[in-house]
Amino acid sequence: MRDENYFYSIDHQRTTSIKIKRSIFICTLEYVTTIEQAKKFITRISKENKTATHNCWAYIIGEKGDYFHCSDAGEPSGTAGKPMLNTMVSQRMTQIAAVVTRHFGGVKLGVPGLIKAYGSCVKHTLDLKPLKKLIVSMDIYIEVSYEFNDILMAQIKNYLTRINDTTYTDKIIYRVEIELKDHVKVCGLLSQYQSQKKIKFKVNPQP
């Protein structure tokens, strides 16, 4: 079941195609983080498929899918870009751009048929592989003694997204990553230990 508290994207470009009444629909998805990246991707795919009948597109960017745009690229209004966009929104996608390239096969699909075709092509491509859960995180640098290490890690292990780095000197120095939603709770606990001079820590939000 998809967690409604999160948004999702993809790791790498993915492509698939479907054939509907002799027309070939090819969907290409790409991970993007800016409008500029989205536009460059759309332009590149459109140029690579310049002999196609249509190269319709949509993108969503922003931490919570705040910015989005789409185009029917010559298809009847509302039959291509909007269903593509709606499909991605329904999957809680962001940081993603989609181009659906259509090679017309000689049989008209009508408005309902086009809406279903463009939406289904995007959905089929999203379903190729698991989606990437997007997590807003922060780094915390922790310096802890060997004696107190096991106690500390037992207290914070359930909040760790990952341990990015570990250095062993006369102390153990961690660079750990936690979800931003947990930072008040975790930093409150670490502050207590720091006031007891059991650890030292500092935070560094991810860009």
C-alpha positions in Angstrom: 0.0 0.0 0.0 1.4 3.4 -1.0 2.2 5.7 2.0 0.2 8.9 1.5 2.7 10.9 3.6 5.3 10.6 0.9 5.9 11.4 -2.7 7.6 9.2 -5.2 9.8 9.4 -8.3 12.1 7.1 -10.3 15.8 6.5 -10.2 16.6 6.3 -13.9 15.1 6.9 -17.2 12.6 4.2 -18.2 10.8 3.6 -21.5 8.0 1.3 -22.7 5.5 1.1 -25.5 2.0 -0.1 -26.1 0.1 -0.6 -29.4 -3.5 0.5 -29.7 -5.4 0.1 -32.9 -2.2 0.3 -35.0 -0.9 3.4 -33.2 2.3 3.0 -31.2 2.6 4.9 -28.0 6.1 5.1 -26.5 6.4 6.6 -23.0 9.7 7.8 -21.7 10.1 8.9 -18.1 13.0 10.8 -16.5 14.0 11.9 -13.0 14.3 15.8 -13.0 14.5 18.3 -10.2 14.1 21.6 -12.1 11.9 23.1 -14.8 15.1 23.5 -16.9 16.0 19.8 -16.6 12.4 18.9 -17.5 12.4 21.1 -20.6 15.8 19.8 -21.8 14.6 16.2 -21.4 11.4 17.0 -23.3 13.3 18.7 -26.1 15.8 15.8 -26.4 13.2 13.1 -26.6 11.1 15.1 -29.1 14.2 15.6 -31.3 15.0 11.9 -31.1 11.5 11.2 -32.3 11.0 14.1 -34.7 9.3 11.9 -37.3 6.6 10.9 -34.9 3.1 12.2 -35.2 3.1 13.7 -31.7 5.4 14.1 -28.7 3.1 15.0 -25.8 4.6 15.7 -22.4 4.0 16.5 -18.8 6.2 17.2 -15.8 5.9 17.6 -12.0 8.6 19.0 -9.8 9.0 20.4 -6.3 9.2 18.7 -2.9 5.5 18.1 -2.9 4.7 18.3 -6.6 4.2 22.1 -6.4 5.0 22.9 -10.0 3.6 21.1 -13.0 2.8 21.6 -16.7 1.7 19.6 -19.7 1.1 19.8 -23.4 -1.1 18.0 -25.9 1.4 18.8 -28.7 -1.2 18.8 -31.4 -3.6 16.2 -30.1 -7.1 17.4 -29.3 -7.2 19.6 -26.2 -7.1 17.7 -23.0 -6.6 14.3 -24.5 -2.9 13.8 -24.0 -0.9 16.0 -21.6 -3.7 16.2 -19.0 -4.3 12.5 -18.7 -0.5 11.9 -18.5 -0.2 14.5 -15.7 -3.3 13.1 -13.9 -1.8 9.6 -13.9 1.4 10.8 -12.3 -0.5 12.9 -9.8 -2.6 9.8 -8.8 0.6 8.0 -8.1 1.9 10.9 -5.9 4.8 11.5 -8.3 7.1 14.5 -8.3 10.6 15.2 -9.7 9.6 13.5 -12.9 9.0 14.3 -16.6 7.2 12.2 -19.2 7.0 12.3 -22.9 4.6 10.0 -24.8 5.6 9.7 -28.5 2.8 8.6 -30.8 3.2 7.0 -34.2 -0.2 7.2 -35.8 -1.4 3.9 -37.3 -4.3 5.2 -39.4 -7.2 4.5 -37.1 -8.6 7.4 -35.1 -9.2 6.7 -31.4 -11.6 9.5 -30.5 -11.3 11.7 -27.4 -12.1 8.9 -24.8 -9.7 6.6 -26.6 -6.9 9.1 -26.6 -7.3 10.0 -23.0 -7.2 6.3 -22.0 -4.2 5.6 -24.3 -2.0 8.4 -23.0 -2.9 7.8 -19.4 -2.4 4.0 -19.7 1.0 4.4 -21.4 2.3 6.4 -18.5 0.8 4.1 -15.9 2.4 1.1 -17.7 5.8 2.7 -17.6 5.5 3.7 -14.0 4.6 0.1 -13.2 7.7 -1.3 -14.8 9.8 -1.1 -11.6 9.2 -0.1 -8.0 9.0 3.7 -7.4 11.5 5.6 -5.3 10.1 7.0 -2.1 11.3 10.6 -1.7 12.5 11.4 1.8 13.4 14.9 3.1 16.3 14.2 5.3 19.1 15.8 7.3 22.6 14.7 8.3 23.7 14.6 11.9 27.3 14.3 13.0 27.7 12.4 16.2 30.9 11.9 18.2 30.5 9.2 20.9 32.8 7.1 23.1 33.2 3.4 22.6 31.7 2.8 26.0 28.5 4.7 25.3 28.2 3.7 21.6 25.9 0.7 22.1 23.5 2.6 24.3 23.3 5.5 21.9 22.7 3.3 18.8 20.0 1.4 20.6 18.2 4.7 21.2 18.4 6.1 17.7 18.5 3.1 15.4 14.8 3.2 14.6 15.1 6.8 13.3 18.1 6.2 11.0 17.6 6.3 7.3 21.2 5.3 6.8 24.7 5.7 8.3 26.6 7.6 5.6 30.0 7.5 7.2 31.8 6.1 10.3 35.3 7.1 11.5 37.2 5.4 14.3 39.7 7.4 16.3 39.8 7.7 20.1 36.0 8.2 19.6 33.5 7.0 17.1 32.3 9.7 14.7 29.1 9.0 12.7 27.5 10.9 9.9 23.9 9.6 10.0 20.8 10.5 8.0 17.4 10.9 9.5 14.0 12.0 8.1 13.3 15.6 8.7 10.1 14.8 10.4 12.0 13.0 13.2 14.6 15.7 13.8 12.9 17.3 16.8 12.7 14.0 18.6 16.2 12.8 17.7 17.9 16.1 18.4 16.1 16.4 21.7 17.5 13.0 22.8 21.0 13.9 21.5 20.9 17.2 23.3 20.2 15.4 26.6 23.2 13.2 26.1 25.4 16.1 25.0 24.4 18.0 28.2 25.6 14.9 30.1 28.9 15.1 28.2 28.3 11.6 26.8 28.3 12.7 23.1 28.9 15.7 20.9 26.7 16.4 17.8 25.8 18.9 15.1 23.2 18.9 12.4 23.6 19.6 8.7 20.3 19.7 6.6 20.6 18.2 3.2 20.4 20.6 0.3 
